[in-house]
């Protein structure tokens, strides 16, 4: 939206005037005039930091509380508050780094560690560790995996909608206009391509697996974990048959994921 004087004059509506605002809240999310998610992401970090601060003394920094209880409380309260509405975010590298920094700071607090000169150490023993080791202790993935899970789940939900639905139509739409100078803002579609590559799925025909809800929900949940129960030939089947339904057959139990013909 171009912020020109002729675009921001009050509008006469139903006997009154509506004034211009550069941002507003809609369904709990902040919509800004530049259509970026920086303001929404910053507000989410501030809200999650406030909630973490309130529970820090009695739960997250308390050494007598088990790490499993801290992890459960953090994922149920803080992460849901932090990542509310993140399924539709198109994050810049700067905002992603802010989310990663906040998440790691919370993990260090729960594990009783500190960060000095880019080195993570335990406050009591002084032993050197790493953020990956702390997240492994708490059975918690990093922020990139958490975001990718939500983005992939939302993309599969939208893809299973009817083709006449607006979210389905907007998933792969674009504006036919001249490209501006410089690097354009990251779009949701570009982020989705990265998430599909992170999940080791073919970006050209991921819709075949996404059409099966149970099989698709298994994919994001296995990101960042060991022993993902995906078909070992899934990329080969997708590349050969693209959107054709020939390589995938439904199991006798309708609740089961599709079975690859190469694995039968």
C-alpha positions as CSV (number, residue, x, y, z in Angstrom):
1,X,0.0,0.0,0.0
2,X,1.4,3.4,-1.0
3,X,1.3,5.9,1.8
4,X,0.5,9.0,-0.2
5,X,-1.6,11.9,1.1
6,X,-4.4,11.2,-1.3
7,X,-4.6,7.6,0.0
8,X,-4.9,8.4,3.7
9,X,-7.7,11.0,3.7
10,X,-10.7,10.1,5.9
11,X,-13.5,8.2,4.2
12,X,-17.1,9.2,4.6
13,X,-19.0,6.1,5.6
14,X,-22.6,6.0,7.0
15,X,-22.7,9.5,8.3
16,X,-19.2,9.4,9.8
17,X,-15.6,9.3,8.9
18,X,-13.2,6.4,8.9
19,X,-9.6,7.5,9.4
20,X,-6.5,5.8,8.1
21,X,-4.3,3.6,10.3
22,X,-1.0,1.9,9.4
23,X,-1.9,-1.2,11.4
24,X,-5.0,-2.9,13.0
25,X,-5.8,-6.1,14.8
26,X,-7.9,-8.7,13.0
27,X,-8.7,-12.1,14.7
28,X,-5.9,-11.7,17.1
29,X,-3.3,-10.9,14.4
30,X,-1.8,-7.5,13.5
31,X,-2.3,-6.4,9.9
32,X,0.2,-3.7,8.9
33,X,0.1,-1.4,5.8
34,X,3.2,-3.0,4.3
35,X,1.7,-6.5,4.6
36,X,4.8,-7.7,6.4
37,X,4.7,-9.9,9.5
38,X,7.4,-8.0,11.5
39,X,4.9,-6.2,13.7
40,X,2.9,-9.3,14.4
41,X,6.0,-11.3,15.2
42,X,7.4,-8.7,17.5
43,X,4.1,-8.5,19.4
44,X,4.1,-12.3,19.8
45,X,7.6,-12.3,21.2
46,X,6.7,-9.6,23.7
47,X,3.5,-11.4,24.8
48,X,5.4,-14.8,25.2
49,X,8.3,-13.0,27.0
50,X,5.8,-11.5,29.5
51,X,4.1,-14.9,30.1
52,X,7.5,-16.6,30.6
53,X,8.6,-13.8,33.0
54,X,5.5,-14.4,35.2
55,X,6.2,-18.1,35.5
56,X,10.0,-18.0,35.6
57,X,10.5,-17.8,39.4
58,X,8.1,-20.6,40.3
59,X,8.5,-23.0,37.3
60,X,11.1,-22.4,34.6
61,X,14.0,-21.3,36.9
62,X,13.1,-23.6,39.8
63,X,15.7,-26.4,40.0
64,X,13.3,-28.7,41.9
65,X,10.9,-28.8,38.9
66,X,11.6,-31.7,36.5
67,X,12.7,-30.8,33.0
68,X,9.9,-32.8,31.6
69,X,7.4,-30.6,33.5
70,X,9.1,-27.5,32.4
71,X,9.1,-28.6,28.8
72,X,5.4,-29.5,28.9
73,X,4.5,-26.1,30.5
74,X,6.7,-24.2,28.0
75,X,5.2,-25.9,24.9
76,X,1.6,-25.7,26.2
77,X,1.7,-22.0,27.3
78,X,4.7,-20.1,25.9
79,X,5.1,-21.7,22.5
80,X,1.3,-21.6,21.7
81,X,1.4,-17.9,22.7
82,X,4.5,-17.2,20.7
83,X,3.5,-19.0,17.5
84,X,-0.2,-18.2,17.4
85,X,-1.1,-17.4,13.8
86,X,2.4,-18.4,12.6
87,X,0.9,-20.7,9.9
88,X,0.5,-17.7,7.7
89,X,3.7,-15.9,8.4
90,X,6.3,-15.1,5.7
91,X,9.2,-14.4,8.0
92,X,12.3,-12.5,7.1
93,X,15.7,-13.8,8.2
94,X,15.9,-11.0,10.8
95,X,12.5,-12.0,12.5
96,X,13.4,-15.7,12.3
97,X,16.6,-14.9,14.2
98,X,14.7,-13.0,16.8
99,X,12.4,-16.0,17.3
100,X,15.4,-18.3,17.5
101,X,17.1,-16.1,20.0
102,X,14.0,-15.9,22.3
103,X,13.5,-19.7,22.1
104,X,17.1,-20.4,23.0
105,X,17.1,-17.9,25.8
106,X,14.1,-19.7,27.3
107,X,15.7,-23.1,26.9
108,X,18.9,-21.9,28.6
109,X,16.8,-20.5,31.5
110,X,15.0,-23.8,32.0
111,X,18.2,-25.8,31.9
112,X,20.1,-23.5,34.3
113,X,22.6,-22.3,31.7
114,X,24.0,-18.9,30.6
115,X,25.5,-17.5,27.4
116,X,28.9,-15.8,27.6
117,X,31.0,-14.9,24.6
118,X,28.8,-17.1,22.4
119,X,29.5,-20.1,24.6
120,X,26.7,-21.9,26.5
121,X,27.8,-23.1,30.0
122,X,26.0,-24.5,33.0
123,X,25.7,-21.8,35.7
124,X,26.6,-24.1,38.6
125,X,29.3,-26.5,37.2
126,X,30.6,-24.3,34.4
127,X,30.5,-27.2,32.0
128,X,30.3,-26.2,28.3
129,X,27.3,-27.4,26.3
130,X,25.3,-26.4,23.2
131,X,21.8,-25.3,22.4
132,X,21.3,-28.5,20.4
133,X,22.2,-30.6,23.5
134,X,19.9,-28.6,25.7
135,X,17.0,-29.0,23.3
136,X,17.7,-32.7,23.2
137,X,17.6,-32.9,27.0
138,X,14.2,-31.3,27.0
139,X,12.9,-33.3,24.1
140,X,12.1,-30.1,22.2
141,X,13.0,-29.3,18.6
142,X,14.5,-26.0,17.5
143,X,12.3,-23.0,16.4
144,X,12.8,-23.8,12.7
145,X,11.3,-27.2,13.1
146,X,8.4,-25.9,15.1
147,X,7.6,-23.3,12.5
148,X,8.0,-25.8,9.6
149,X,5.6,-28.2,11.3
150,X,2.9,-25.6,11.6
151,X,3.4,-24.3,8.0
152,X,3.2,-27.8,6.5
153,X,0.1,-28.7,8.5
154,X,-1.6,-25.5,7.4
155,X,-0.6,-26.0,3.7
156,X,-2.0,-29.5,3.7
157,X,-5.2,-28.3,5.3
158,X,-5.6,-25.6,2.6
159,X,-4.8,-28.0,-0.2
160,X,-7.6,-30.4,0.9
161,X,-10.1,-27.6,0.7
162,X,-12.4,-27.3,-2.3
163,X,-10.9,-25.7,-5.3
164,X,-13.6,-23.0,-5.2
165,X,-12.5,-21.9,-1.7
166,X,-10.5,-18.7,-1.6
167,X,-7.6,-20.0,0.6
168,X,-7.0,-22.8,-1.9
169,X,-7.0,-20.4,-4.8
170,X,-4.6,-18.0,-3.1
171,X,-2.1,-20.8,-2.2
172,X,-0.5,-20.7,-5.6
173,X,-1.6,-17.3,-6.9
174,X,0.6,-14.4,-7.9
175,X,0.2,-10.8,-9.2
176,X,1.3,-10.2,-12.8
177,X,3.3,-7.1,-12.3
178,X,6.8,-5.9,-12.8
179,X,9.3,-7.0,-10.2
180,X,10.5,-4.2,-8.0
181,X,14.2,-3.4,-7.6
182,X,16.1,-5.4,-5.0
183,X,15.2,-8.7,-3.3
184,X,11.4,-9.0,-2.9
185,X,10.0,-9.9,0.5
186,X,9.8,-13.7,1.2
187,X,6.4,-15.1,0.3
188,X,4.5,-17.9,1.9
189,X,5.0,-20.0,-1.2
190,X,8.8,-19.6,-1.0
191,X,8.8,-20.6,2.6
192,X,6.7,-23.6,1.8
193,X,9.2,-24.7,-0.8
194,X,11.9,-24.6,1.8
195,X,9.8,-26.6,4.3
196,X,9.1,-29.3,1.7
197,X,12.8,-29.6,1.0
198,X,13.4,-29.8,4.8
199,X,10.9,-32.6,5.0
200,X,12.6,-34.4,2.0
201,X,9.5,-34.1,-0.2
202,X,9.3,-33.3,-3.9
203,X,8.1,-29.8,-4.3
204,X,6.3,-30.5,-7.6
205,X,3.9,-33.2,-6.4
206,X,3.6,-33.0,-2.6
207,X,-0.1,-32.7,-3.0
208,X,-0.4,-36.5,-3.5
209,X,0.6,-37.1,0.1
210,X,-1.2,-34.0,1.4
211,X,-4.5,-35.4,0.1
212,X,-4.3,-38.1,2.8
213,X,-4.8,-36.3,6.0
214,X,-3.3,-38.9,8.4
215,X,-0.3,-39.6,6.3
216,X,0.3,-35.8,5.8
217,X,0.0,-35.1,9.6
218,X,2.7,-37.7,10.2
219,X,5.1,-35.8,8.0
220,X,5.3,-32.5,10.0
221,X,5.3,-34.3,13.3
222,X,8.4,-36.3,12.3
223,X,10.5,-33.2,11.3
224,X,13.5,-32.9,13.5
225,X,13.1,-36.4,15.0
226,X,14.6,-39.8,14.3
227,X,12.8,-42.7,12.8
228,X,10.3,-40.9,10.6
229,X,7.8,-43.5,9.4
230,X,7.6,-42.3,5.8
231,X,7.7,-44.5,2.7
232,X,11.4,-44.8,1.6
233,X,10.3,-44.6,-2.0
234,X,8.0,-41.6,-1.6
235,X,10.2,-39.2,-3.6
236,X,10.7,-41.7,-6.4
237,X,7.0,-42.4,-6.6
238,X,6.1,-38.7,-6.6
239,X,8.7,-37.9,-9.3
240,X,7.6,-40.7,-11.6
241,X,3.8,-40.3,-11.4
242,X,3.5,-36.6,-10.3
243,X,-0.2,-36.0,-9.4
244,X,-1.4,-39.4,-10.8
245,X,-3.1,-41.6,-8.2
246,X,-1.6,-44.8,-9.8
247,X,1.4,-45.3,-7.4
248,X,-0.6,-44.9,-4.3
249,X,-3.3,-47.3,-3.2
250,X,-5.5,-47.0,-0.1
251,X,-5.0,-49.6,2.7
252,X,-8.0,-51.7,3.7
253,X,-8.3,-49.6,6.9
254,X,-9.4,-46.2,5.7
255,X,-7.6,-44.6,8.7
256,X,-4.2,-46.0,7.5
257,X,-1.9,-43.9,5.3
258,X,-1.5,-44.8,1.6
259,X,0.8,-47.7,0.7
260,X,3.3,-47.4,-2.0
261,X,3.2,-50.1,-4.7
262,X,7.0,-50.4,-4.6
263,X,6.7,-51.3,-0.9
264,X,3.9,-53.8,-1.1
